[in-house]
Every structure is written in structure tokens, then in C-alpha cells.
Amino acid sequence: MASSLLKSGSMLSVLTLFSRILGLIREMVKARFMGTSALSDAFTVAFVIPNLLRRLFAENSISVAFIPTFRAYIAEKPKDEIRDFLSSCFTFISFVTTVTVIIGIALTPLIVPFFGTVESETVLLTRIMFPYLAVISIAAFFQGILNGVKIFLPSGFTPILFNLCVIGGTWLLKDVAGNPARAMAIGVTVGGCLQAGFQLPFVFKTGFKFSFAPLKQAFSNPGTRAVLRLVGSTVLGMAAYQLNDLVSTILAGNAGEGVVSSLQYSLRLQELILGIFAVSIGTVILPDLSGLAEEKRWDDFNRLLLQAVNSISLICIPVSVFSWISAEELIRILFEGKSFFADSVALTLGAFRQHTLGLYFIALNRVIAPAFYAQKDTKSPTAAGVASFACNIIFACALVSALKGSGIALALSLASAANTVFLFFMMRKNKTFEIKSLLWGTIKYALKITLLSLVAGFVIAYLHDGLYSFFTDFAGGVKIFSIGIPLVISVIIFSLIGILSLIAVRDKFVLSVFSAIRRRI
């Protein structure tokens, strides 16, 4: 099973890694031209507004509702019914998102003032990027078809195109557009179009056909209604999620200049780590879990889930420890420069250290939730989500006055931990989960990895000041040498200590992965 998980996720992880690196470069470009200025805050808020809706129309609907329904159609329905289902979904998504974009563009001047940013610029940037919602939702529909038949690589490549488009657009259009924020906004919308267009030929190669259908047929199709029923049961949870992000952004926007941007830079670092592992593993195991659930192979189902959960512990806990220790150096080497000064570093550092506390729990939630979705149980993760997002809003409101952006980041980490607790609690109501073995296996493995990571972290912390001082004396003001070289050395030392420790305690998961790698070689 470890070999299967490694084989399925390895190439997708490579693509996701490349995409997240480009996403980080995209934020580095933004930091270079805008830093944590009011213009940067305006762009961040403008991108957040359509992005909140994207998560509802694209990520939630496709992963929770479309893929399970599509797989059921493939297994049970003739080709003409599959074609009607796909055409109806395509029409429904296109119509609803287009109407939402039109309404959103019209209402933007009424929405923006709540965020405490430069109103005129934020309104313009939001209107430029609102069409991104429609094209990325269609791209998500194409991804749902491909992932439904276990084709992951085209969808894994599209974020690379998106980030290249935004980065290139910012550099090429910054003078023509009037400022870097407008150039970046244009790149976002064009990049969304590329994400949809790139996947379409691969969808056609699957042999599944679809076209625009009459609206009446699109809304009345049994498959569309089945998707809507599944989505409907998660609307409360998703609404809470969007409200949570919305409130957090409003609180950050009114907490002072640069707070919104610093949180975004911090989240980009966090998403780089999450995207490499949690998203890839969650994407890969959902079809497999769905298949095992359909066949009622619950022993294999629970074994695969525990394997995925432990892989999250193995990666995210050590990375969290290292990121906490080396947070300032990571931020300085990535963002510090032309428009990103010491105050920007300090703002981002405070947020990032608080974000690292919740990284493991966020990753864990992205793997556990598909186990419910695979059984077409959307209510349990929705209930857990509502409770945790309520916690987030309460924590954020309580902490923002004293801690500013750091308080909002800490609130997210605390709420993510609460979400994990709620998800395990929901498992108790479902007899297909072997709750005792899953919970004990998760806690036992996480504690072991935490202990080993803290040992490696202590060594790195002990060497930290001497290592960076040594290279600073010889490198002068060149960051790639004064910060980059000791940072790489720290990573190598930390990793070697961790790997040797795992081998010394004869960690079964690591040994099975090594065995799988040897067989592939």
C-alpha cells in the first residue's frame, strides 16, 4: 500500500512542488514591487473577494459532489446518460458563475469599503479579476472529469501555467497597466483562462463528450440534482468557511497597513508545504477511498487512511519545527528586497510563526475529510467545519487587538486543531471507521515524529547563531551566501538527523517507502 501511494502521488507531488515554488515566486514578485504597502493590500483584498467564491463553486462542488456522482454514472449508466449529465453540469456551472461575475462586478463598490483598503484601486482590481471566478470554475469541472477517471497530471500542471502567466504579466505589463497591481490582476484572469483551455484536449481524449444544454434540462437533470443535493448539505459549512475568511480579511484590513499582505505572504509559505504533500495525497486517495467504500472493503479503507495520515505526520511535523526555528531567514531570503523592508519582515515573521503551529492540523484535515466524502457523507465534515470556523472567528476577534496579524494567524492554527478533534469525534458515529486504531495510530505516530523532530530542532537551534554569523562575516551583504548557504546546511543537518533517527527506531513506514524505492530502481 505504501508503494501504491508513493507511485500514485510521486509525479503529482513533483508538479505540485513546481507549482507551489512558482506560486512563491509570484509572491516574491509582488513583494519586490509592492512590499506590504497599501497597493499590495489593495491587490490582496481584490483577489480574496472572487477567490472566496471560487472555493465554493470550484473546489467544494467538484471534490465533494461532482466526482462521486460522476464515478457512479461511469459504473452504472449508459454513455448517452453520462453525456447528458456532463452537458447539464457544464451548462449549470457556466450559467451560475457568469451571473455571479456580473452581479459581483456591479456590487464591488458596495463591498470594498468594509476592508479598510484604498477603495478606488481595490474596486478596479476586483473588477479586473472577477471573471477569473467563471473560467476557474470551468477549469475545475474539467479537472473533475479527469480526476474521476484517475488522470491527475494535466490538472496538476495547470497551476504552473497560471503562475507563469501572473509572473510574466506583472513584469511585462507593469508600466502599460499603470502599476504592478493592475498588471498582476490581468495576469490572474488570463491565467485562469489558460487553466481551463489546457485541460480541454485531455478531457476530449477520455472519450467523454458534452456541450451546452438548454437551461431547463441543465437544472432538471437527475445527475445535476444529485450533485446539488450533495453540495447543498455542505453549503452551511462552506458558507461558514467563506465567512471566516471574509471576517479574517476584514479584521486584517482594519488592523493597519500591511497586515493583509503580511498574512498573505505567510500563507503562501504555508501553502507551499501543504501543496507538496497534503493536497497531493488528498487528491490521490479520494478515488481509491471511494472505490474501497463502494466495495465495502473497510479494512483496506482504514489501512489506506491511516497510511495517508501517518505520511502527513512524517512530513509536516518536522517541517513545522524547522520552519519555526528558521522563520526569519526563510522570509528574508525569499521576500526581503526592493520594497520589502525590515518592518515587512517583522510583520510577516509574526504571522508565519503562528501559522506553522497549525500546519500539521490543516494538512491532516485535508486528508481525513476525503474519507467522509468517499462514503458520500458530507454532513460530518461540514458540521466539524462549522464548529471550527466559529472557533476561528471567535479567536481572531479576541486576538487581533493585541497581536494584530499574528493573532489572526494564531486563530487559524487553533481552529485547525479544533477541526481535527471534531473530525475524529464525528468518526465515532460511523461504524465503518475503526476509530480506536485510527486515533491511537495517529496519536502514537505523531508523538514519535514530534519527539524526533524536536531532537533535530534542538541541534539546529544550538548551531543557528554561530552558523549564520560565520557566513555573514565572509559574505558581506550578499543574501544568497549569508543566509542561503547556512539555511541549506541547516536543512541538510536537520534532515540527516531525522532520517537517521527514523532508521534507528526502525520506523515501518519509512522502511516500506525505502523498500518501494529500491524496487522501482
Salt bridges, closest charged atoms under 4 A:
GLU27 OE2 - ARG26 NH2 3.66
GLU27 OE1 - LYS30 NZ 3.31
GLU59 OE2 - ARG54 NH1 2.87
GLU121 OE2 - ARG182 NE 2.90
ASP245 OD2 - ARG55 NH1 2.10
GLU271 OE1 - ARG20 NH1 3.44
GLU271 OE2 - ARG366 NH2 3.08
ASP288 OD1 - LYS150 NZ 3.15
GLU295 OE1 - ARG297 NH1 2.99
ASP300 OD2 - ARG297 NH2 2.81
ASP300 OD1 - ARG303 NH1 2.59
GLU329 OE2 - HIS464 NE2 3.12
GLU336 OE1 - ARG332 NE 3.01
ASP465 OD1 - HIS464 ND1 3.06
ASP507 OD1 - LYS448 NZ 2.78
